[in-house]
Amino acid sequence: MLPSLRDKVWVSFSGGSMAMAPRVGDDFIGWKPPSGADEALGVVGFSIFPHVDHPDLSENTMAAAERWAAALPNPAYAIDDDTAIRVVDGAVDVITEGHWKLFAPTVPADGLPVLELAAPGPLRDSGVAAILDGTKTAMTGLPALHESLPAAGDRFCVVNSNGDPAAVIEMTRVATEPIGSVTDAYAQAEGRGYPDATAWRAAHEEFFRSDVVTGFLGHTPDLTDDTPVLTQRFILVGRA
């Protein structure tokens, strides 16, 4: 019933969060359904290892979480009690004053369209690293830079500066909207350390006016508050 309640907000802690996952993992099985497996509700696409380093739960270490995650076919978060995970329309944000880690399985990338972040070099490689560690869940481009616009549900193989497959991501929300409407929360989801939308916009305008973009478009774009940009939220499916 829960997935059908589209106008409701589910707020949960500990086991109530784990129940939203596709799998809970063998470490947390207290009762097995008739299938004998560890399936949960699958409302979200990742599993949760809660209470990392809790003083009353000596077995809940990050090393234990890594062993637990290695047996799962889907991404999994290990979080302490000062960390929350927010999911809105498939977009995932980690909100924390503590510590956490994202573990991702290795998945095949054969046949997927290739996605290149920025130009080869430090900017691309830092972006790929941020995708793999779960801090980057958004990216932005100009619509004119795309031969065809992506859509929610599309999967891509993200490559590093050497052109090697690094990650598989899935789009959860794609929209064309004015650059002036981008929010602080979206800017922070880009995983580049932007404190707010103002800093995000300054960095993106610099890139959109760069020689790389000018060479691709054949002109330097004019940028105003109404200039459309392609905002994209995504989840990490796994390492390629």
C-alpha positions as CSV (number, residue, x, y, z in Angstrom):
1,M,0.0,0.0,0.0
2,L,2.8,2.5,0.9
3,P,4.1,3.1,-2.7
4,S,0.5,4.0,-3.8
5,L,0.3,6.9,-1.2
6,R,1.8,9.5,-3.5
7,D,0.7,12.5,-1.5
8,K,2.1,11.3,1.8
9,V,5.5,11.7,3.6
10,W,7.1,8.7,5.2
11,V,9.3,9.6,8.2
12,S,11.1,6.7,9.9
13,F,14.0,5.7,12.0
14,S,16.1,2.6,12.2
15,G,14.0,-0.4,11.2
16,G,11.3,1.8,9.7
17,S,13.9,3.2,7.3
18,M,15.3,-0.3,6.5
19,A,11.8,-1.5,5.5
20,M,11.7,1.0,2.6
21,A,14.7,-0.8,1.0
22,P,14.7,-3.5,-1.7
23,R,16.8,-5.8,0.6
24,V,17.7,-5.6,4.3
25,G,20.7,-8.0,4.1
26,D,21.3,-11.2,6.1
27,D,22.7,-9.3,9.1
28,F,19.3,-7.8,9.9
29,I,17.0,-10.7,9.3
30,G,14.8,-11.4,12.3
31,W,12.0,-13.2,10.5
32,K,11.9,-14.6,7.0
33,P,8.9,-14.4,4.7
34,P,7.7,-17.6,2.9
35,S,10.1,-16.9,0.1
36,G,13.0,-17.3,2.6
37,A,14.7,-14.2,1.3
38,D,15.4,-10.8,2.8
39,E,13.2,-8.6,0.5
40,A,11.7,-5.5,2.0
41,L,9.2,-3.0,0.4
42,G,11.5,-1.6,-2.3
43,V,10.1,1.9,-2.2
44,V,13.6,3.2,-2.6
45,G,16.5,1.7,-4.5
46,F,19.1,1.4,-1.8
47,S,19.5,-0.4,1.5
48,I,20.4,1.1,4.9
49,F,22.8,0.0,7.7
50,P,21.7,2.2,10.6
51,H,23.4,3.3,13.9
52,V,27.0,3.2,12.7
53,D,29.4,3.5,15.7
54,H,26.5,3.8,18.2
55,P,28.0,3.4,21.7
56,D,25.4,0.7,22.6
57,L,25.9,-1.3,19.4
58,S,29.5,-2.3,19.2
59,E,28.9,-4.6,16.3
60,N,27.6,-1.7,14.1
61,T,31.0,-0.6,12.7
62,M,31.8,0.8,9.3
63,A,33.8,-2.3,8.6
64,A,30.8,-4.5,9.4
65,A,28.7,-2.3,7.1
66,E,31.1,-2.8,4.3
67,R,30.9,-6.6,4.7
68,W,27.1,-6.4,4.8
69,A,26.9,-4.3,1.7
70,A,29.2,-6.6,-0.3
71,A,26.4,-9.3,-0.3
72,L,23.8,-6.9,-1.7
73,P,22.9,-6.4,-5.4
74,N,21.9,-2.7,-4.9
75,P,23.6,0.4,-3.5
76,A,23.6,0.7,0.3
77,Y,24.1,3.5,2.8
78,A,25.8,3.1,6.2
79,I,24.7,6.0,8.4
80,D,25.1,7.1,12.0
81,D,22.4,8.7,14.1
82,D,23.3,12.2,13.0
83,T,22.6,11.4,9.4
84,A,19.3,11.3,7.5
85,I,18.5,10.4,3.9
86,R,15.8,12.3,2.1
87,V,14.2,11.0,-1.1
88,V,11.8,13.2,-3.1
89,D,10.5,11.9,-6.4
90,G,13.5,9.5,-6.6
91,A,16.1,12.2,-5.9
92,V,18.3,11.2,-3.0
93,D,20.0,13.7,-0.6
94,V,22.1,12.9,2.4
95,I,21.6,15.4,5.3
96,T,24.2,15.0,8.0
97,E,26.1,16.4,10.9
98,G,27.8,13.0,11.4
99,H,29.3,10.4,9.1
100,W,28.1,8.0,6.4
101,K,29.3,6.0,3.5
102,L,27.7,4.8,0.2
103,F,28.6,1.3,-1.0
104,A,27.8,0.5,-4.6
105,P,27.9,-2.9,-6.3
106,T,29.7,-3.5,-9.6
107,V,27.2,-3.5,-12.5
108,P,27.6,-4.0,-16.3
109,A,27.8,-0.9,-18.4
110,D,27.7,-2.6,-21.8
111,G,25.5,-1.0,-24.3
112,L,24.8,2.1,-22.2
113,P,25.2,5.6,-23.7
114,V,28.4,7.3,-22.5
115,L,28.2,10.4,-20.3
116,E,31.2,12.7,-20.0
117,L,31.4,15.2,-17.2
118,A,33.0,18.5,-18.3
119,A,36.4,18.2,-20.2
120,P,38.9,15.5,-19.3
121,G,41.0,16.5,-16.4
122,P,40.7,17.3,-12.7
123,L,37.2,18.7,-13.0
124,R,35.9,15.5,-14.6
125,D,37.7,13.2,-12.3
126,S,36.6,15.0,-9.1
127,G,33.0,14.8,-10.4
128,V,33.3,11.1,-11.1
129,A,34.7,10.6,-7.6
130,A,31.8,12.6,-6.1
131,I,29.3,10.4,-7.9
132,L,31.0,7.2,-6.6
133,D,31.0,8.4,-3.0
134,G,27.4,9.6,-3.2
135,T,28.0,13.3,-2.7
136,K,27.1,14.2,-6.3
137,T,23.5,13.5,-7.3
138,A,22.8,16.4,-9.7
139,M,24.4,17.9,-12.8
140,T,23.5,20.7,-15.2
141,G,24.0,21.6,-18.8
142,L,22.7,23.7,-21.6
143,P,20.0,22.0,-23.7
144,A,21.9,22.9,-26.8
145,L,24.8,20.7,-25.7
146,H,22.6,17.5,-26.0
147,E,21.8,15.8,-29.3
148,S,18.7,14.4,-27.5
149,L,17.5,15.3,-24.1
150,P,17.6,12.6,-21.4
151,A,14.5,11.5,-19.5
152,A,13.8,10.1,-16.0
153,G,14.7,6.4,-16.1
154,D,17.5,6.7,-18.6
155,R,20.8,5.1,-17.6
156,F,24.3,6.2,-18.6
157,C,27.8,5.0,-18.2
158,V,29.9,7.8,-16.7
159,V,33.6,7.7,-17.9
160,N,36.7,9.1,-16.4
161,S,39.3,11.3,-18.1
162,N,40.9,8.2,-19.7
163,G,37.5,7.3,-21.2
164,D,37.2,4.2,-18.9
165,P,33.8,3.3,-17.5
166,A,33.6,4.4,-13.9
167,A,29.9,4.5,-12.8
168,V,26.4,3.7,-14.0
169,I,23.8,6.3,-13.1
170,E,20.0,6.5,-13.6
171,M,18.1,9.8,-14.1
172,T,15.3,10.4,-11.6
173,R,14.3,13.9,-12.7
174,V,15.1,15.9,-15.8
175,A,13.8,19.4,-16.4
176,T,14.5,22.5,-18.5
177,E,14.1,25.6,-16.3
178,P,15.5,29.1,-16.1
179,I,19.0,29.3,-14.6
180,G,17.7,32.0,-12.2
181,S,15.3,29.5,-10.6
182,V,17.9,27.0,-9.4
183,T,17.7,26.5,-5.6
184,D,20.4,26.2,-3.0
185,A,19.4,22.6,-2.3
186,Y,19.9,21.7,-6.0
187,A,23.2,23.6,-6.1
188,Q,24.5,21.6,-3.1
189,A,23.4,18.3,-4.7
190,E,25.9,19.0,-7.5
191,G,28.6,17.8,-5.0
192,R,31.1,20.5,-5.9
193,G,31.0,22.3,-2.6
194,Y,28.8,25.1,-3.7
195,P,27.3,26.7,-0.6
196,D,24.4,28.2,-2.4
197,A,22.8,28.9,-5.8
198,T,24.8,32.1,-6.2
199,A,28.1,30.3,-6.1
200,W,26.7,27.5,-8.3
201,R,25.6,30.0,-10.9
202,A,28.9,31.8,-11.0
203,A,30.8,28.6,-11.7
204,H,28.3,27.4,-14.3
205,E,28.3,30.7,-16.2
206,E,32.1,30.6,-16.3
207,F,31.9,27.1,-17.8
208,F,29.1,27.9,-20.2
209,R,31.2,30.8,-21.5
210,S,34.4,28.7,-21.7
211,D,36.3,27.9,-24.9
212,V,35.1,24.3,-24.6
213,V,31.4,25.2,-24.8
214,T,32.0,28.0,-27.3
215,G,33.9,25.6,-29.6
216,F,31.0,23.1,-29.4
217,L,28.2,25.6,-30.0
218,G,30.0,27.8,-32.4
219,H,29.3,30.8,-30.3
220,T,29.4,32.1,-26.7
221,P,25.9,31.9,-25.2
222,D,24.2,35.0,-23.7
223,L,23.2,34.2,-20.1
224,T,20.4,35.9,-18.3
225,D,18.1,34.9,-15.4
226,D,15.7,33.4,-18.1
227,T,18.4,31.3,-19.9
228,P,17.1,27.7,-19.9
229,V,19.4,25.0,-18.4
230,L,18.9,21.3,-18.2
231,T,18.8,20.2,-14.5
232,Q,19.3,16.6,-13.9
233,R,18.9,14.5,-10.7
234,F,20.2,11.0,-10.7
235,I,21.1,8.0,-8.5
236,L,24.2,5.8,-8.5
237,V,23.2,2.3,-9.8
238,G,26.7,1.0,-9.3
239,R,30.4,1.0,-10.2
240,A,31.1,0.1,-13.8
